[in-house]
Amino acid sequence: MDLTAILVQYCFVTQKHSSIEYRFGKAIRRRRRELDLSQEELAEKSGLHRNYISGIENGERNPSLKNIVKLAAALEISVSDFFINYGIEVKSESETNS
């Protein structure tokens, strides 16, 4: 692999790991594990499909506000507490464009 390919891969991974989808997914996984729930159990409690839960946890899905509310209820936490207590910061547009 040449240096350019390595840099492109690094930028892709770095950008992905800083995205709100990635951070949200990691927080969902963390809370689910704290409650000792499987993805299947969380899916059943939230009324969402297990594959959709997996996609969220992997930062591949961008859930709607309705689905965020369903997930928070299933994870026994308010949406506001979830965002505050699990470090899901929403960066300002100027931060994301720099």
N, C-alpha and C positions, 0 to 999 in steps of 0.2 A: 504494500500500500504506500503510495507516495505521500508527501507532506500535505499537499493540497487536499487529498481525500481524507486524511486524518483530521485536518482543520475543519473541513465541512462536516464531518461526522460529529466532532466535538461541539461545534456550534449548534447543530441540530439537537443533540442530547441536552446541552445546556439550556437552549431555548425551551425545549419540551419540559424540562424539570422545573422551569420557572413559571410555566403557564398556570393560570388559575385552575384549569381543568386537572392538571397533574396534582397541584396542592390540595384541591378539593377531594380528589380521589384517594389520596394518601390519608387524609383526615377521616374519610368515610371508613376506610379499612381499619384505621387505628381504633375508632370508636366501636366498630363491629367486633373487633377482637377483644376489646375491653369487656364487652358484654358476652363474650364467648359464643358468638353467633356464627354460623356458616353463611356463605353467600346465599345458599338455598333458603335458610331460615329468614335472613333479612329480606329476601325477595318475597317470601310468603307474607311476612309481617307488613311489608310496604305496598304489596299489590303490584310489584314490578317484576320483570323477568330476571332470572339469575344471570343470563348473558348480558343484560343491560347493566346490572350491578357490577359485573366483572369489567365491563367497558368503562364505567365510571371510575372504579378503583384504579384502573390502568391509565387514566387520564385521556382515554380515547373518546369519551362521550361528554357532551355538554348538556347536563340535565336542565329541564325547565324549572321555573320557580315552583310549579305544582309538584314536581317530582322531588325537589329539594325539601319541601314541606312534608311529603310522604316519608322520605328517608329520615328526616329529623324525628318525626313522630315514632317511627319504627325503632329508632335508636334511642328513644326515651330522652330527648334533649330538645330544647327550643332552637329554632333556627339561629337566633341571635347568640345564644350561649355556644352553639356549635361553632359559629364563625369566630367568636371571641376566644373561646377556650382551646381551639385547635389550630390557632395560628394561620387562619386562611385570610391573608391580607389581600385586599384588592388594591393593586398599584394604580396610581393615577396615570392618565393617558400620557403625560409627559415622561413618566418613568418607563413606560412600556415602549415608547418610540425612540428612546435613547440608546 
